[in-house]
Amino acid sequence: MRKRDGDEALMLTRCLYRQLQMSRLDRSRRAQRGFGLLEAVVALTLLASAGVALFGWINGSLATASRLRMHEQMQVQRQIASAWLQTVDPWREPQGVIEPSPGWMLRWEARPLSDTIVLPRWGGGAQSAWESRLFEVQAELSAEGATQHFVLSRLAVRRTVPFSIPSPTGAPEQSVFVSR
C-alpha cells in the first residue's frame, strides 16, 4: 500500500501543480485582455478633469485678451479726445458732446479755476488786448458700455480788443476778434 500511497501523492502533487500553473496563466491572460470597467472609469474621470481645467484656463486667457484690447482702444481714443479738447475754447464752449470716432462719445464740461488775468503789455503802456484764464476740463469718454473719466487743465487766451486787418485792395479795414 505504500507504493500506492506514493503514486497518489505524486498524482495529487502534479494535479495541484497544474492547477497552480493554470491559475497563473488565467491571471496573465486576464491582465493581457485590456482595461477593465474600473480602469476605464478612472481614466475617463482623469481625462475629464484635465479637460475642464484646460477649458477654464483658455476661457480666462480669452477674457484677459479681450479686456486688454478694450483697454488699448480706450487709451488710443483718450489720446484722440485729449488732442481734440486742446482745440476747444472753454470760454465759448464750456460744455459739449461730440463723437470723435465712430461709436465713441466724448462729453466735457469746463469750469474756471482762476480769475481772468489781463496779460501785461510788452514794453508797458496801455492795457493789453489779451486776457487769460485757467480752466479745468472734466471729460467722459464712452463706448460699448466702457466709460473713462479724465481731467485736463487748459489755459485759454483770448483777444479782448479788436484789431484791424488791412485790405490788400485798399478797401476799409475790418475789425476782427480772436479768442484763443
JOHUGI-V898754 format. One record per run of one state. SS is the DSSP state (H for helix, E for strand, - for the rest). FROM is the first residue (numbers start at 1). TO is the last residue. Records with the same first field share a line. If there is no record, write none. Layout:
SS: FROM-TO  FROM-TO
This chain:
-: 1-1  33-36  86-94  99-104  113-116  119-129  144-145  160-162  166-173  177-180
H: 2-32  37-85
E: 95-98  105-112  117-118  130-143  146-159  163-165  174-176
